[in-house]
């Protein structure tokens, strides 16, 4: 505890040659690390998808047909418009530069997680410890994120920043940030719904509508009406419609709830290869199980919105954790590097335990499972255990448990904060 407090009280002195030397060594190390990541980017990498999307957008060719040889693009046209910045440089250089941004986003995510938690408590020692625990337990997912040069840190940062500005009653910052996040990756729509549900004001709704129109019209203004409408149609047909019609991608490392059910209860290629199928069930049965669980989560989400707005009339820190977990579970695709938001979730749970050290056995069990998932990797536990853990979706069922837990904590929370609405 004392070490953490002293660490936070540290002040950089530019006149101190030792501190300056350490800082320069750290920055040089980050540049070397970013360069190594950037050089490993290939045509089949995730970053190549973003780079080619930006290049295709500026060249006014199809975004969703794989032009340029990149893997499939599944983001909205607005995201491709933003990715034009990436295509200004050669792909490896662009990946190096963006990795540096990802490292900066990591620091900002920690900062905003701290600021949001701080809004609900003044116990700074517990706050520092909680953020440290959350960072350590989620570090594996950030490392994956850096390695694959992904965009999920950007989306999480925009979401947390939007939540923070909402808590500070700066709705004219909050709504645009969240709408921007939605048009980069659609899943933060649930966070936006949560915020809009707390403010029954035409000004807020008009602002959200205006931002949404910008997200649709700005790409069209550059690509032209005909190509812009084709982009929207192709985005719907290639990505949204399959999941809307019940499509599932039961890949080994997909931690979405639907994917996890089909992984363990149906004959999938990965399941046959790595032998993690529990038992074979009819597709109709799996579909019913999936619908029941998804509807249960949606019901809890709706109940959370209603209780928070009409009964408690105040906000709980557990609402945020619930929604972040909820979005991972209901998403059709949740890869390991999507789970960077576990930093905030783990920090919130650690903060809860430190402020009320009851049910130690239960919390110890949660910690053991969290630590196991934090160190899980082919190079740490071996390929056999790693593939089994991924296949059986241990992390998915753990997130499902945490989702129900955070909802219960939301119901019992005595530290709600009343906001101006």
Secondary structure, DSSP 8 states (H G I E B T S, - for coil): -HHHHHHHT----TT-HHHHHHHHHHHHHHHHHHHHHHHT--TTSHHHHHHHHHHHHHTT--SSS-TTS-----S-HHHHHHGGGGGGS-HHHHHHHHHHHHHHHHHHHHHHHHHHHHTT---HHHHHHHHHHHHHHHHHHHHHHHHHT-SHHHHHHHHHHHHHHHHTT-HHHHHHHHHHHHHHSGGGHHHHHHHHHT---HHHHHHHHHHHHHHHHHHHHHH-HHHHHHHHHHHIIIIIHHHHTT-----TT--SHHHHHHHHHS--HHHHHHT-------HHHHHHHHHHHHHHHHHHHHHHHHIIIIII-SB-HHHHHHHHHHHHHHSS---GGGGGGHHHHHHHHHHHHHH----HHHHHHHHHHHHHHHH-STTTT-HHHHHHHHHTTHHHHHHHHHHHHHHHHHHH-S--B----
